[in-house]
Amino acid sequence: MSSTQDCDYPRILFQYNNGFLVSKIMFTACELGVFDLLLESEGSLSSDAIAEHLGTSVSGMERLLDACVGLKLLEVEMKTFYRNTELSNLYLAKSSLKSQYHRLMYYSKTVYFCWQYLTDAVRDGKNQYERAFGMSSEDIFGAFYRSEKEMIQFMYSLNAFWSICGRDVIAAFDLSPFTVIYDLGGCAGGLAQECISLYPKSTVTIYDLPKVVQVAKERFVPPEERRITFHEGKLGLSCVRLCRLVQCDWLQKSIKTSLLNLKG
């Protein structure tokens, strides 16, 4: 039950109302390269210098920088000189080993855009890729991989995610008895890398679409890594030790069909 104080001043509603603004501020600063520039500078830069380097208006950049200060993504000195926080250096600068840049760009370009159609999704009971991207709602990978650029960004975004929590996911179950592991929809191999790191005696076969496998081999998994191999095909595999399905956009019928195919 809401308190009288909440009803007199609905702070939580104001927070919810402005929540998407917070996300877009962070997305925009990443996309423009604010955190990358400040990391490379190894110090503070004025708003004028940042705007000049990144090719933006001075007034617009100053407002963006001040918003990032309010979100504790930047720190400010003498009201005009800005520098990254430790959090931004670690997770928002593209060159960081733990960078979440590509994941944020995927959310900005795909997820954020799709959520504009949430009302339609509730009415229809299905995802809104057709309205958002002109693609069938049944072809979720068509939306993820609507261009080679988008596909590569999605693959980088998954690896960024697994770099943070992949080890916890793998360690949630004792997989040491299984030396042959299949990762269904393993994409760029981020989870597979965590798996062989935790279980060095295991081998992982990534099962994914042919075009995904090709890019994964070229960009993400070095050829000298013998413990990770690939298998091309469509979803539906009979011999699986580890199954990681991305179910968030699937209809329940599609999930059941895939699981029945896996069971054989």
Backbone hydrogen bonds, N-H to C=O, Kabsch-Sander energy under -0.5 kcal/mol:
donor,donor_aa,acceptor,acceptor_aa,energy
7,C,3,S,-1.7
8,D,4,T,-2.2
9,Y,5,Q,-2.2
11,R,9,Y,-2.8
14,F,10,P,-1.8
15,Q,11,R,-2.3
16,Y,12,I,-2.2
17,N,13,L,-2.7
18,N,14,F,-1.7
19,G,16,Y,-1.0
21,L,18,N,-0.9
22,V,18,N,-1.2
23,S,19,G,-1.5
24,K,20,F,-2.1
25,I,21,L,-2.0
26,M,22,V,-1.9
27,F,23,S,-2.7
28,T,24,K,-2.5
29,A,25,I,-2.2
30,C,26,M,-2.0
31,E,27,F,-2.7
32,L,28,T,-2.5
33,G,29,A,-0.8
33,G,30,C,-0.7
34,V,29,A,-2.2
37,L,33,G,-2.3
38,L,34,V,-2.1
39,L,35,F,-1.8
40,E,36,D,-2.3
41,S,37,L,-1.9
42,E,38,L,-0.7
42,E,39,L,-0.7
43,G,38,L,-0.8
45,L,82,Y,-2.2
47,S,80,T,-1.3
50,I,46,S,-2.3
51,A,47,S,-2.4
52,E,48,D,-2.3
53,H,49,A,-2.6
54,L,50,I,-2.2
55,G,51,A,-1.0
56,T,51,A,-2.2
61,M,57,S,-2.0
62,E,58,V,-2.4
63,R,59,S,-1.9
64,L,60,G,-2.0
65,L,61,M,-2.9
66,D,62,E,-2.3
67,A,63,R,-2.0
68,C,64,L,-2.1
69,V,65,L,-1.9
70,G,66,D,-2.1
71,L,67,A,-1.4
72,K,69,V,-1.6
73,L,68,C,-3.0
74,L,68,C,-1.2
75,E,83,R,-2.9
77,E,81,F,-3.3
80,T,77,E,-1.6
81,F,77,E,-2.4
82,Y,45,L,-3.3
83,R,75,E,-2.3
85,T,73,L,-1.4
89,N,85,T,-2.2
90,L,86,E,-2.0
91,Y,87,L,-2.5
92,L,88,S,-1.8
93,A,88,S,-1.6
96,S,93,A,-1.4
99,S,96,S,-1.5
100,Q,91,Y,-3.8
104,L,100,Q,-2.5
105,M,101,Y,-2.3
106,Y,102,H,-2.1
107,Y,103,R,-2.2
108,S,104,L,-2.4
109,K,105,M,-2.7
110,T,106,Y,-2.4
111,V,106,Y,-1.3
112,Y,107,Y,-4.0
114,C,110,T,-2.5
115,W,111,V,-2.0
116,Q,113,F,-1.2
117,Y,114,C,-2.2
118,L,115,W,-1.3
121,A,117,Y,-2.3
122,V,118,L,-2.4
123,R,119,T,-1.9
124,D,120,D,-3.0
125,G,121,A,-2.7
126,K,121,A,-0.6
132,A,128,Q,-2.5
133,F,129,Y,-3.1
134,G,129,Y,-0.6
134,G,130,E,-1.3
135,M,129,Y,-1.3
139,D,136,S,-1.2
140,I,138,E,-1.0
143,A,139,D,-1.0
144,F,140,I,-1.8
145,Y,141,F,-2.9
146,R,143,A,-1.0
151,M,147,S,-2.5
152,I,148,E,-2.5
153,Q,149,K,-2.1
154,F,150,E,-2.4
155,M,151,M,-2.2
156,Y,152,I,-2.5
157,S,153,Q,-2.3
158,L,154,F,-2.0
159,N,155,M,-2.0
160,A,156,Y,-2.3
161,F,157,S,-2.0
162,W,158,L,-2.6
163,S,159,N,-1.8
164,I,160,A,-0.6
164,I,161,F,-1.2
165,C,161,F,-2.0
166,G,162,W,-2.0
169,V,165,C,-1.9
170,I,166,G,-2.5
171,A,167,R,-2.5
172,A,168,D,-0.6
172,A,169,V,-0.9
173,F,170,I,-1.0
175,L,173,F,-1.1
178,F,175,L,-1.8
179,T,177,P,-0.7
181,I,179,T,-0.5
181,I,203,T,-2.6
183,D,205,T,-2.7
184,L,182,Y,-0.7
184,L,242,L,-0.7
185,G,207,Y,-3.2
186,G,183,D,-1.3
186,G,207,Y,-0.7
189,G,186,G,-2.2
193,Q,189,G,-2.4
194,E,190,G,-1.5
195,C,191,L,-2.1
196,I,192,A,-2.4
197,S,193,Q,-1.3
198,L,194,E,-2.0
199,Y,195,C,-3.0
202,S,199,Y,-2.2
203,T,179,T,-2.6
204,V,227,R,-3.0
205,T,181,I,-2.8
206,I,204,V,-0.6
206,I,229,T,-3.0
207,Y,183,D,-2.2
207,Y,205,T,-0.6
208,D,206,I,-0.6
208,D,231,H,-1.9
212,V,209,L,-0.5
213,V,209,L,-2.5
214,Q,210,P,-2.3
215,V,211,K,-1.6
216,A,212,V,-2.6
217,K,213,V,-2.3
218,E,214,Q,-1.8
219,R,215,V,-2.7
220,F,216,A,-1.8
221,V,216,A,-2.4
225,E,222,P,-2.0
226,R,224,E,-1.4
228,I,225,E,-0.9
229,T,204,V,-2.4
229,T,227,R,-0.5
231,H,206,I,-2.7
233,G,208,D,-1.6
240,V,238,S,-0.7
242,L,182,Y,-0.7
244,R,242,L,-0.6
245,L,243,C,-0.6
247,Q,245,L,-1.0
250,W,247,Q,-1.4
255,I,251,L,-1.9
256,K,252,Q,-2.3
257,T,253,K,-2.1
258,S,254,S,-2.2
259,L,255,I,-2.4
260,L,256,K,-2.3
261,N,257,T,-2.0
262,L,258,S,-2.1
263,K,259,L,-2.1
264,G,260,L,-1.5
